[in-house]
């Protein structure tokens, strides 16, 4: 598909289809102010008025929109949503408004990924919040930026969804581009690597596939867990890794879990990943959540009172994306109402967005687990390695981490002053055992039911 503006009819007709599918309230809230910016190489660029609407549409309606567009034009590959508004103050026709919006108010290069390296320019260290929860990953990243291919090669960053992994690894790529203009950097997901490999096999272009990825000085691969049980792709990654590593090329990976716990991942890849540094990014602690909310609200042009920021940081203990989503809601409502919101108003806004907190303290949870297994709190936190105590202790650590988003250092401190690495091992052990131990799963569910 070519880059034109006469494709506006495609979006207008698609909107009519969408309006017949969703409720009128949903349509007026999420779609009424959207418009087509352009269509380029099968990518449909849609303008949306703010970040909150963009996030909501992507989360709730992306598949519906893509299907609707493809029903009308099979050449549509994907959709990209750009934050923009049509200028309604001037009596220009719709086409002129769109052209002006895209050429002046919409510097698309600031929003669209660079096709040469796949990096999104919005992911920089200027917008990255550093706190106790991610400072080790941040320090390792900067060590790489100073000497790519020399230290921490590979760097493997893991952590649950929404902890900032993609932002960090892309920020590394963008920073290396700035510092070393001669270095070729490339970012991709493991799903893209898998897709390229399958396509190369089907089209008899495997040599071209091999050559394509070996030319880069810095290769960044996101979501490695997707390669689980994909033996052919894993073999190609293994050979690619060896080629890049032997030529002192920097390799960076990310995953939702530690590579040793990715099911169906070959041991030789696990071994290669362990050659450099493996770093965990846990959920953000309270102090970090405060800083994230301050920075994100400032970027949205809304400056919140300290009491509001503290309330949000205390109420929302989930991942960074949850925090950003709530800040977007508050920012949008502040702008719409043209006034600062009270805590009660914010509480009402986010009541259906945040997960309800379990009203139990760390000490109460430890006591509850101890009693469940017929132990005392003191014995559960003691330094003993007796089998009948070790397992319940690991379970208590796991629940504190998974259900309450407690940081590893906090759990270690509350569980007898243990080192955070001990807590990490305990949580990973329970997480792994749950895959095949039905009795363990039953016990943990019973504990959760009585919390």
Secondary structure, 3 states (H helix, E strand, C coil): CCCCCCCHHHHHHHHHHHHHHCCHHHHHHHCCCCEEEEEECCEEEEEECCHHHHHHHHHHHHHHHHHHHHHHCCCCCEEEEEECCCCCCCCCCHHHHHHHHHHHHCCHHHCCCCCCCCCCCCCCCCCCCCCCCCHHHHHHHHHHHHCCCCCCCCEEEECCCCCCHHHHHHHHHHHHHHHCCCCCEEEEEHHHHHHHHHHHHHCCCHHHHHHHHHCCCEEEEECHHHHCCCHHHHHHHHHHHHHHHHCCCEEEEEECCCHHHCCCCCHHHHHHHCCCEEEECCCCCHHHHHHHHHHHHHHCCCCCCHHHHHHHHHHCCCCHHHHHHHHHHHHHHHHHHCCCCCHHHHHHHHCCCCCCCCCCCHHHHHHHHHHHCCCCHHHHHCCCCCHHHHHHHHHHHHHHHHHHCCCHHHHHHHCCCCCHHHHHHHHHHHHHHCCCCHHHHHHHHHHHHHC
